[in-house]
Amino acid sequence: MSQTLELLLETAREAALAAGAFLREQSGRELVVNEAHHHDLKIQLDVDSQQLITRIILQAFPDHSILGEEGGEGSAGRGGYEWILDPIDGTVNLAYGIPHYCVSIAVRLDGEIVVGVVYDPNRNELFEAFRGGGAKLNGRSIRVSSRTEMGEAIVALGFSKNADSIEKCLELYAHYAHRVRKLRAMGSAALDMAYIAAGRLDAYIEQGVKIWDIAAGIILIEEAGGKVDLLPRSEPHHFHTCAWNGRIDFLQR
């Protein structure tokens, strides 16, 4: 099994690095905006990046299915190997010239995430993990932080795209503002979770996030010694998420 996971990880790594290189090449060029919403943007670069990732995956594993932010291919969710893609997590950051976004790729086997890669093309940081193999950053093993006290924690809160979730997030800001060392809202769920795995952040909470934003981060955190709670919401592939180092007690999520 581990040999199979290593082959999957090798392809995930190849696809993430290729997509990251593509995004770097496009840096500074005029963006094509496909959709503009009050709290979100959809750009052609998302589509192009996912197509690049999909080609690499299906060339290596033509019978696998794809579930991505920009659509999917194959019998996603019906068992077997399913790749879960976010070609650009942090699209608004990219569109506004903020160098904090990433490529996120995960593999799910019969409902369990077994491989995850998060690649930050701006910092050239590759976070990766496979089930039972630990988590790594650029080839070096990483672990979650050892912090146990709320007052020492740095917590990332994600703002969702609907009014109810935004109001709940504001409540969480008010709750934690005087309880933790610092709060952060950086605009990339996948990087927030990768940072927990690397011990940079202690927790990440978001009221409504899609599975492709967090799939790779789930296995990164778990393999680095942390914990992730998911509560399904009514919308497909949509979750309330709390991820943390497993040592700090978070009573309100």
N, C-alpha and C positions, 0 to 999 in steps of 0.2 A: 504493500500500500504506500509506504513512504516513497518508494521509487516513482510511483505514479504521481504522487503529490509534487515531487521535485520536478517532474516533467511539466506538470501544469504550472508550477511556479516559474519555471524557465520561460514558458510562453507568455505568462502574465508580465514578467519582467521585461521581455523583449517588446511587447506591445506598449507597455507604459513608457518605456524609454523612447520608443519611436514616436508616440503621440506627444511626449514632452518636447522632443526635438522639433517636431512640426509646430508646436505652439511657440517655441522660441523663434523659429523662422518667421512666424507671422507677427511677431511683436512690433508694434509701431505702425503697422499697416491699417488702412481704413477697414473698419468692421462692417459686415452686413448684418443688420438686425432683422431677424425674422418675426419676432414678437416682442412687444414692449408692454409690460404690465406694471401696476403701481409699485410692486415690491420685487419685480424680477425682470430679467431680460432673457430672450432666446436668440442666440446668434448663429450664423452659418458655421462658424468655427466649431461649435459643439457638434453639429452634424458631421462635418468633415473629419473631426477627430474620432468620433465614434466609428465612422466607416473605415478609417485606417485601422483602428483596434480590431474591429470585427473581421477584416480581411486576414489579419495575422492569426487570429484565433482559429477561424474556420479553415484556414490553410493547414494548420497543425491538427485540428480536431473537427473535421467536417460534420460529424454526427452530433456535436454538442449544440445546445441552444443558447440564445443570447437574450438577456433582459437588460435594457439600458434606458437612460433618461430620454434618449432620442428614438425609442422604439426597440423592437426585438426581432429575433428570427428563431424559427424552430418551435418546439413544443415546450416553451418556458413554463416552469412550475409543475410539470407532469412527471417528475422524477428524472433520474440520470444526472448528467453533468450540465449545469446551468451557469453561464458566466454573467455576472452582474456588473454593469459598467456605468461609471459617470465620467464621460470624456473630459469635462472641465468642471470640477467642483470649486465654485467660487467665480462663476461667470461674470457677475456684476463687478467683482474686484478687477478681473482682467479687463473688462470693457472700460473701466475708469482709470486704468493704468496703475492699479495697486498690485504689486508683485506678491500676492498671497492667494494662490490657487493651485490646484493639483489635478492629476489624473488618478482615478480610483478604479481598480479592477479586482473582483473577487470571483471565486468559484464556489458554487453550492452543489453538494451531492446529496440527493434525496432529502433536501430540506436543511442540511447542515453545511455551514460555511467551512470550507477546508483549506482554502488558499486566499491570501489577500496581499495586494500591493498598492501602495500609495506613493506616487512620485511627484515631487515638487521640482519643476523644471527651473525655477528661478534660483534655488539654492543647491540644485543638483543633489537632492536628498531622496534616497530610495528606501522606503520602509517596506518590509516584507515579512510574511509569516506563512507557515503551513501547519496544519493540525499535528501537534506532537513534536514540532521542530523548533519551537521557540520563535521569538521575534528579533528582527535585525534592522539596523540602519546602516546602509552602505557597507554591509558585510559584517558589522560589529553587533554583538548581542546587546539587546536593550531590555530594561525592566522598568516597571512603573515606579513612581516615587515611593519613598518609605514614610512619607508624612502621615500622621495620624490625627492631628489637631485641625479642626475647622479653621481656626484663626491663622493657620499657616498656609492654607490652601489657595491656589489660583484656580478659579472656576470659569469655564467658558459657557456662556448661554447663547443659544441660537434663536434668532427671531424667525418665526415661520411667516407664511404669506397670507394668512387670513386673520381677520380682526380678533376672533376669540383667542387664537393662539398667541397673538401679539399681546393682548391684555394679560394673559396668564404669564407670559414671559416678563412683563413689567412687574407683576406681583412677585415673581421670583427674584428680580433685581432688588426690589425693595426688601425682600426677606433676607437675602444673602449679603447685601451691601455692607452691613455692619458686623457680619459674622465671619467673613473670609478676608484674606489678605488683599486680594484683587479680583475683580470681575473683568472678563474679556468677551468681546463680541467681534470675531475676526472674519467671519463670512465664509468659512469653509469647514463643514462638519468633518470631512475626511481628515483634514489636517489637524483639527482639534483632537480627534481620536488618536491619530498617529502621535501627537505630542503627549497625550496621556501615556501611551505605550513607552515613549522615550523618557518619561519622568519630568517633562517640561511643564505640563499642566496636571492638575489633580482630578478634575472632573469636567464633564460636559453634559449639559441638559438642554433638550429641545422638545417642545410640545408637539411638533408635527414635522417629521422629516421622512423622506422617501428612502427605501431600502438601498438604492444605488449610492446614496450619499454616505451610508454608514457601513455597508456590508464588509468592505475590506478592513475598516477600523475595528469592527467587532472581533475578528480573529487576531488582529494585531494586539489589542488590549488583553484579550484572554490569554494569548501565548506569552505576553509580557507580565502576567500575574495579576491583572486587574479584572474588573467585572463589568458586565453590560446588562442592563434591564431593558426589555422592549415590551411596550404595551400597544397592541394593534389598534389602529383607529378605523373608522368606517370606510375611508377611502382606500382602494387597493394599494398595496405596497407602502402604506403610510403608517408611521409609528410615533408614539411618544417614547423618548429615549433618555436614559440616564446611564452614563458611563463614568467610571471612576477607578481609582487605584485599588479599591477593595479594602482599604484601611480606614478611611474617613467615613463617619456615619452621617449620611444625608437623609434627614427626616422629611424634608419637603422637596418634591420633585415636580 
